[in-house]
Structure formats: structure tokens, C-alpha cells
Amino acid sequence: SAAESFKEDAIGVIMTGMGQDGVEGIRAIKKFGGKTLAQDEKTSVIFGMNKVAVESGIIDRIAPLEKIAEEISSML
């Protein structure tokens, strides 16, 4: 719903975790022109969901955990 509501103003962040449910939300944000960010493999406890997002080509930027807030700020 954030993707549809905010369109190109939405920023989706996908972090460490398993499964693929978060990828669908990130895909919707990208479809509506929003920006996407994923946590990198090195700082992820489980590089699962974010790996799927990265490999599917829907991620604009990849950053380590300690740089996520900085990346979000630069996307505003």
C-alpha cells in the first residue's frame, strides 16, 4: 500500500531475514517509481530475503547495516 500511496516518493529497505514476502513489497515500490535499498551480505545475519531482492535486480543501492540510515537520508 505504501508503493501505491507514495509512488516515486516511497523508499523501501530490505534487511536481513528469510523468505520472500518482503521482496514483493520492494518490487511494488520499484514498480511505482520508488527507491530501494538492501542490507549487504557481510552485515546480514541471514542473507536470504535481501539476497533474493538483490539478485532480482530491483535494488538501487546496497549498504552495510551501519550505513542504512545515511543511505536513506541521501535518497530523500
N, C-alpha and C positions, 0 to 999 in steps of 0.2 A: 504493500500500500504506500510506503514511503516513495518508491520509484514513481508510481503514478501521480502522487500528490506533488512531489517536488521536482520531478523530471531532471533537467540538467543541473539543478542545484543540489541534488542528493549526492552524498558521499557514502559509499559502502565500504566497510572494513571487515575483512575476514581474518580470523586469527586461529591459533592452534585448536585442533579438535578433530573429531572423527565424523564420518558420514558425508552426505552431500546436500543436506537441506539448506545450509547457508549459501551454497553455490547458486541455488535457484534465485535467492534474493539478490545476490550480486549480479547475476545475469539480467534480472529485470532492471536493476539500476543502470547497468550499461546500455541496455536496450532503449531506455528513455533518455539517454544522453548524460547520465550522471558519471561521477568519477569513482574509481575503485582502487582499493589498496589491500595488500595482503601482507601478513607477517611472514618473515623469511624462515627458511628451514632451520637455520642454525639456532635461532632463539625459540623455536616451537618445541613444546613438549611432545606433541604428536603432529607431524607434518602430514595431515590427512586431508581435511576439508580445504585448507588453503592450497595444498598441492594440486588438488583437482581443479580449483579455480585458476591457478596459475597456468596449468597445462592446457586448460580450455581456451586460453587467450583472452580472457575477459578482465584481466587485471592491468591497471595502468601503471601502478608502482608497487614495488616490494621493499619492505623495510624491516629492520630488526625491531624487536619489542620496544626498546628504549627510544626509538625514533618515530614511533607511530604518531604520537601527538604532534610532533614537529611537522611530519608529512601532512597530517590533516590540516594544520594551520596554513601550510603553503598551498593547499588546494582551494582554500576559501577565496 
